[in-house]
């Protein structure tokens, strides 16, 4: 636990860190017997700045996604992609209509490219795709049953946004008793402050937060053939 707390020293005050130590938060979850990659919302809608939903240029995130995806392909571990479902009808959008200023904008409901992935890390025929209506990839989707069928006990999460769909999915993965790891440099957010704050909170309470350089050797040592 100590190494996790030390990682965040300087971002969180020593006094606040001590409250986490006192409560016993921050234990490392580690990898289980079989891991799957869950790539959340990294379609053009969220990684291409021409779309309003993409806050800024995402080249660093894309490079990280390419690297992480290739490791999973090399290890022949399952890869899951989740993205938003059909937004063409107000009922399908549901409560998003209350939060978005233009819930019926062309980009949001009709652009044929918006929900596709860049080919450098996008899904292949052997991969799994789950469509979702709300932030969590687990909410009202078959994702949990798919993972159980695949005999997966560890979910490695990447994608966008850290404070939104990544966080919601990580909390739900934890709630379904999966070992959960969020890859900090393979996630991103419109707000760097929100990105960091949510990574800290997730690392303390529901998952491990690890960099690619930390995680990749562990994956290779654990699952390499």
N, C-alpha and C positions, 0 to 999 in steps of 0.2 A: 504493500500500500504506500510506503514512504516514497518510492520513486514517482508514483503518480502525483502525489501532493507536491513534490519538489518541482515537477515539470511546470506547475502553474504558479510557482512562487514568483512574485513580481507582477503577475497579472492580477492575482487576488492577494489581498493583504495577509500578513502572517496571522493576524487575529482571526480573520475569517477562515483561513486554512485550518487553524486549530479547531474550529467548530466541526469541520468535516472529519478531522482526525478523531475527535472525541466521539462523534457519532458512528465511527467505524466505516464511513464511506470510502470508496476508492479502491477496493480490491480489484485485482486483475482477473478478468474472466478467462482469457486465453482461448486457444483453438480447441475444437472438439474433434470427433472422428471424421466428419465430412463437412466441408464448407461450400457454400454457394455465394456467388457474387450477385448482389442486388443493385442494379444501376437504375437510378431514379430520375426521370424527367430530363434526360440529357438530349432531348430532341432539338431540332433547329429553333423551335419556339423559345427555348431557354438558353441556348448557347450562341446564337447568331444575333449580333447587336442590331440587325435590321428589324428585329421583332421587339415590340414594346416590352414584352415580358423578360427580355434579356437586359439586365441592367448595364452591362459593360462588356468589353472585349474579354474573351474567355480562352485565350490560347494556352495559358498555363494549365487550366483545368483540362482542356482537351488532351494535352500531352500526357497528363497524369492518367486520364481515362484510357488512353491508348496503351500505356505501359502496364497498367493493372489488368486490363482485359487480356493482353497477350500472355501474362503470367497464368491466368486462369485457363486460357486455351492450351498453353503448353502442359499444364498439369492435368488437363482433361477433367476439370471440375465444372459443375453446372453454372451457367450464367442466366440470370433472370433480368428482364428489362420491364420496368413499369412506366407507364405514361398515362396522361389524362385520356378519358374516354370521349365519346361524342358530345360536343357542346352545341349542337345545331338547334336544340329546342330549349326554351326556358326551363322546362321541368327537368331536363337532363342536367342543366347547370345548377339548378336548385339554389342553395343559399349563396353561391358565387354571385348571383344577380344582385345581392344586397351589398357586396363588397367592391365589385369592380365598376369603374365609371362607365365603361363601354363594353358590357358583357356580350353584345351582339356585333362587335366589330369584325370586319372581314378576317383580319389576322387571327382572331381568337376562335371564330367558328367555321370558317370556310376555306382558309388557305390550304391547298393540297400538300404543301411541303412542311408545314409547321410541325406535324407530328411524326416526321421521319427523322432518322438518326444520321449523323455524318458516317460515311462508310468506314472510316478508319477504326472505329470502335463499335459500330452498330451491330445489331443482331444478325446471326446467320441462321440457316434453317434448323440447326440442332438446338438453338437457344429457345428460351421460354419468354413469352410476352404476356404481361398482365395489364389490363386497362382499369383505371380507377376513376372515381368521381370526386373524391375528396383527398386531402393531403396524404393520409397514410396509404401505403401500398397494400395494407392488409384489410382496410375497412371495406366491407361488402364486396370483397374479391375472393377468388379461390386460392390465393397465394399460399396460405398456411397449408392447405391440403396438398397442394403441389409439392411444397418443400418436404412435408412428411412422406409423401410417396417416394420422393427422391432420396429418402433416408438422410436428409440434411439436419444437422443439429447446430450449425454455426452459420450465421448470416453476416457477410461482409458488405457494408453499405457504402456506396459512392453516389454522387449526383448533386442535384440542386432542389430547393435551396436548403442550406444547413438549418436555418431557423424554422423552415416550413415543412416540406414533404420529407426531407431527410430525418429531421427530428421526430416527426409524427410516426414514421415507419420504424425508426429505431426503438421508440417507446413501445410500439405494438409488438415488435419482434421480441423484445424483453418480456412483455406481458404474456406472450405465447410460449415463454420459456426457451427461446433460442439463445444460444451464446451469440452476442452481437458485437461487431467491431465496426466503427465508423472510420473511414480513411480520411484523415484531416486535409491532406493536400489533393485529394480526389473529390472534394466537395467544395461548394462555393455558395456565395450569397450576394444579394444586392448590397448588403451592409456588412462591412468588415467587422464592425463592433458586434452585430448580431451573430455573425459567423463564430467569432471567438467565444462569446458568452455562452452560446449553445453548446459548443464543443466542450467547454469546461463543465457545464452542468451535466451533460450526457456522460462524460468520462467519470464523474464522481458517482453517478446514481444508477445508470442502466447499461453501460457498455464500456468497452475499451476504445479509446481514441488513439490511433496510431498513424504515423507517417508511412509513406510507401517504403522508405528505406528501412524502417523498423519491421514492417509487415512482410515484405516480399521474402526475405530470408527465412522467416518463420514458416510461411506457406510452403516454400521449397523443401525445407527440412522435414516438415510434417507430412506433406502429401506427395513428395517426389517419389518417383518409382526407380 
